[in-house]
């Protein structure tokens, strides 16, 4: 269990780095993480285009979320040696819950 907690912090760090890189040239670059109304308002005011929103979303999924998922799967099955569905499932679930908990803390601060 302690190893999964450490791995959870690593997953959160990967996500944090992806978000920091995403907002490096302005927070509007990650506007796709917000509701459609917020996205539409950003497009209407000329801060960003729909095409750039789609491009940024694809880049975030490829270089932010995909590394998180690859790390989770590798750590659970190769480092922790999980065998079978349920053993891997609870560990990945725990890592996902840690990631969402960090998002919750971040959204409370806003």
C-alpha positions as CSV (number, residue, x, y, z in Angstrom):
1,X,0.0,0.0,0.0
2,X,2.8,2.6,0.8
3,X,4.2,2.1,-2.7
4,X,0.8,2.9,-4.3
5,X,0.7,6.2,-2.3
6,X,4.1,7.2,-3.6
7,X,3.0,6.3,-7.1
8,X,-0.1,8.4,-6.6
9,X,2.0,11.4,-5.9
10,X,4.1,10.7,-9.0
11,X,0.9,10.6,-11.1
12,X,-0.2,13.9,-9.6
13,X,3.2,15.4,-10.3
14,X,3.0,14.2,-14.0
15,X,-0.5,15.9,-14.2
16,X,0.8,19.0,-12.5
17,X,3.7,19.4,-14.9
18,X,1.3,18.9,-17.9
19,X,-0.9,21.7,-16.5
20,X,2.0,24.0,-15.8
21,X,3.3,23.5,-19.4
22,X,-0.2,24.0,-20.7
23,X,-0.7,27.4,-19.1
24,X,2.8,28.6,-19.6
25,X,1.8,30.9,-22.4
26,X,-1.6,31.8,-20.9
27,X,-4.3,30.1,-19.0
28,X,-6.6,30.3,-22.0
29,X,-4.6,27.4,-23.5
30,X,-6.3,24.9,-21.2
31,X,-9.8,26.4,-21.6
32,X,-11.0,23.0,-22.9
33,X,-11.0,21.8,-19.3
34,X,-13.9,24.2,-18.6
35,X,-17.5,24.0,-19.6
36,X,-18.6,24.7,-23.1
37,X,-20.0,28.1,-22.1
38,X,-16.6,29.3,-20.9
39,X,-15.0,27.9,-24.1
40,X,-17.5,29.8,-26.2
41,X,-17.0,33.0,-24.3
42,X,-13.2,32.7,-24.9
43,X,-13.8,32.2,-28.6
44,X,-16.3,35.1,-28.8
45,X,-13.8,37.5,-27.1
46,X,-11.1,36.4,-29.5
47,X,-8.8,35.0,-26.9
48,X,-8.6,31.6,-28.7
49,X,-10.0,29.8,-31.7
50,X,-12.0,26.6,-31.8
51,X,-9.2,25.0,-33.8
52,X,-6.6,25.9,-31.2
53,X,-8.9,24.6,-28.4
54,X,-9.1,21.2,-30.2
55,X,-5.3,21.2,-30.9
56,X,-4.5,22.0,-27.3
57,X,-6.9,19.3,-26.1
58,X,-5.2,16.7,-28.3
59,X,-1.7,17.8,-27.1
60,X,-2.8,17.7,-23.5
61,X,-4.2,14.2,-23.9
62,X,-1.1,13.0,-25.7
63,X,1.5,14.6,-23.5
64,X,-0.4,14.9,-20.2
65,X,-3.0,12.2,-19.7
66,X,-1.3,9.5,-21.7
67,X,1.9,9.6,-19.7
68,X,-0.3,9.4,-16.5
69,X,-2.0,6.3,-17.7
70,X,1.1,4.7,-19.0
71,X,2.8,5.3,-15.6
72,X,-0.2,4.0,-13.7
73,X,-0.4,0.7,-15.7
74,X,3.4,0.2,-15.6
75,X,3.7,0.9,-11.9
76,X,0.7,-1.3,-11.0
77,X,1.6,-4.3,-13.1
78,X,5.4,-4.2,-13.4
79,X,6.6,-2.4,-10.2
80,X,3.8,-3.7,-7.8
81,X,3.5,-7.0,-9.5
82,X,-0.3,-7.0,-9.6
83,X,-1.8,-10.1,-11.1
84,X,-5.3,-10.4,-12.3
85,X,-8.1,-7.9,-12.8
86,X,-9.1,-7.0,-9.3
87,X,-5.6,-6.5,-7.9
88,X,-4.8,-4.1,-10.7
89,X,-8.2,-2.5,-10.6
90,X,-8.1,-1.4,-6.9
91,X,-4.6,0.0,-7.4
92,X,-5.5,2.0,-10.5
93,X,-8.7,3.1,-8.8
94,X,-6.7,4.4,-5.9
95,X,-4.3,6.3,-8.2
96,X,-7.3,7.8,-10.0
97,X,-8.9,8.9,-6.7
98,X,-5.6,10.5,-5.6
99,X,-5.5,12.4,-9.0
100,X,-9.1,13.5,-8.6
101,X,-8.4,14.6,-5.0
102,X,-5.6,16.9,-6.2
103,X,-8.0,18.3,-8.7
104,X,-10.6,18.9,-6.0
105,X,-8.1,20.7,-3.8
106,X,-7.1,22.8,-6.8
107,X,-10.7,23.7,-7.6
108,X,-11.4,24.7,-4.0
109,X,-8.5,27.1,-4.1
110,X,-10.0,28.8,-7.2
